[in-house]
Amino acid sequence: MQNDTTTRIVLIRHGETAWNAERRLQGHLDIDLNATGMRQARALAAALANERFDVLVSSDLSRAAQTAKAVAEVQDLPLYIDGRLRERCYGGFEGLLYAEIADRYPQEFAAWQGRDVDAPLPPGENCAETFRQFYDRVVPAILGWAEDNPGKSLALVAHGGVLECAYRAALGLPLDTPRDFKVHNASINRFTVQDGKLQLESWGEVAHLQAAVLDDVG
């Protein structure tokens, strides 16, 4: 039984963007949801309608904020924006297809795919982060919201990389192990925080994204 200092966190990945669909790396580039992503956001909000949240927080990138606003409308909650929940910055990789990255930056691409968590990325429009730097930004941000809201229920809307960091933190997975778990757009992922530690309750809830459900909310 959870005590009254246990904070419940529902961590949500934003809905689909056109760049997600074509496997073009976004990072800090601000890409809106596509039509499918908007339907996913509405389906997500409907799926959470019977749950009560005390606090709703989003990354400051549009794809997360648009997803969170759908939840905010159903929950009748204010939306807080936190730039620490942004996706990882990939520097020169951003805006490129995976095949283009491999062709243009073969050494950096190999290190990235090989899970070298301290490997620098090439410079680009935005200042790149190593995976370790990204992890050290994201996990304290999530835990900070829990610490500020003990015993409450939070919904945090962010990005695939943010969810990966939370998953690794909760299960104690080394940062350099392969990502052998899926991170679905508009998925519901449940954690608790007690004594400053993340614990995973459930991962990858996507029943609300079935075609019939999306047709109903479309």
N, C-alpha and C positions, 0 to 999 in steps of 0.2 A: 504493500500500500504506500502510495506516495505521501510524503508529509507536506505541510503547507509551505515549505521553502523550495519545493521542487518546481522549477519553471518548465512549462511545456512550450516547445518550439515546433511549428510547422514550417519547414523550409521548402520553398517553391522555386522551381526554375521557370523563367519567363516562357511565354508561348513562342511559337515558331516565327522566324523571320525568313525572308527570301534567301538570305545568306546562309542560314542554317540548312535550308533545303538543298542548296548547291554545294555545301561544304566549303564555304568561303570563311576564312577566319575573321572574327569581328574584334575581339579584345575590347579596347576602349573606344573603338569607333561606334558612333551612336546610330544604330539601325532600328527602324520601327518594326513592329509586328506586321506580318503579312495577313491576308484575309483568314487563312487557316489559324494563325496565331491569335487573332481576335476572337474567333469562335472557341478556340481552346481556353482563352481567358474567361469567357463567359461560362463555359462548362465547368471550369475550375471553381469559379465563384458560386455557381449553383451547388456544386458538390460539397462546398464548405458552409452552405447557408445555415445548416442546423447546428453548427459549432459556434461557440462564442469566443471571440478573441478580445483581449484587452488592449493590445498594441499591434499596429500594422506598420511595417517598415519596408522600404524598397531601396534597392540600388538607385543611383541617380541617372542611369542610362535609360533611354526611352523604352526599350523593349521590356525592361523590368517594371518601370513605372506604369506603363500602359496595362500590364498584367495586374499589377497591384490595384490600380484604380477600379478595375472590374470587381475585385474583392471588396474594396472600400465601399462601393455603392451598395452591395448586398449587406455588408456588415454595419453600415452607417458609422464608420470610424474615420477619424482623420488619418492621413497618410504621412508618415515621417520618411524623410529621404536621408540616406546615409551613403556617402561616396566611398566609404571603406568596403562596401559590399559589391563594388564593381568587379567585373570580370578581370582576369589577369591581363596586364598589358603585354602585348607580344611585339612591340616595336615594329621593325621592318616586315614582320610576317603578316601584319594586319592588312586586310583587304585582298589577300591572295588566296587562291585555291590551294589545297594541299599539294597538288602536283606542281604548281608554280613555285611554292616554297622549296620543295625538294630540288627543283631545277635551278633556282636562283641562289639558294643558300644551302648547298649540299652538306657542308660540315655542321652548320648550326642545326639543320633539320635532323641529321643523324643523332646529334647529341640530345635533341628534344625527344625524338622517338625512343632513344635509348634510356630515357628517364634520368639524365644527368641533371639533378635538381639545382645545381649551382652554375650551370652553363649559362653564359651571357647570350642574349639574343641580339641580332643586328639592330642598329638604331633605325628609327622611322619617325613618323609624325608625332608619336607619343614615346615617352621614355620607358623602355622595356624593363620587365621584372624577371628575375629568376623565379623558379617555382617556389623555392624556399622563402624568398622575400614576399611572394604572393601569399603563401600559407601564413606567414607571420603577420600579415596585414589582416587577413580574413578571420582567422579563428579568434583572436582577441576581440574583434568587433562583435562577433556573434555572442561570445561569452560576456562581453560588456553589456549588451542589451539584456541578457539574462540576469546579470548581477544587479542592474538598475531596476529590474521588475521581478523580484523574488515571488514565487508562488503564483505568478500570472501566466496567461496564455498568449503567446506571440506568434504572429505570422510574418515571416521574412521572405521577401521576393527578391531573388538574385539570379545567379548564372550557373552554368554547368560546372565551371571551375570552383566556384564557391561551394557548391554542393559536394564536390569531390573532396575539398579540404575538410568539410564538416564530417563526412563519412570516414575519412582517414583518422581524424582526431578522435572520433567516438570509438572506433575499433582498434586504435593504436597501431594502424598500419604504417610501415615505413614510407617515407615520401618517394623513394626510388623504386617501389614495386609497381608492376603494370596496373593500369586502370582496367581491371577485368570485371567491372560492374557498369551497368548502363545508367545514364543520367538523362532522363526523358524530358523533353519540353513540357511545361505545364504540369509536371508531376508533383505529387504530394509526398513529402518525406518527413517523418516524425521523429523528433528527438526530445529528450529531457535533459535538464541541467540541474545537478545537485552538487553542492560543495565545489563549484567551479569546474565540473567535469561534464563533458557531453556524453550522453548515452543514446544509442540508436534504438528506436522503438519499432519503426517500420520504414521500408524503403521502396520507392518507385510505384506508388499507387497511381494507376492510370485508367481505371475502369471508366472514369468520367470522360475519357477521350475516345471511347469507342464510336464508330461511325454513326450509329443510330442516335447516340447522345448528342454528337456534334450537329446532326441534322435537326434535332429538336431545338437546339439553342441558336441555330443559324438564322 
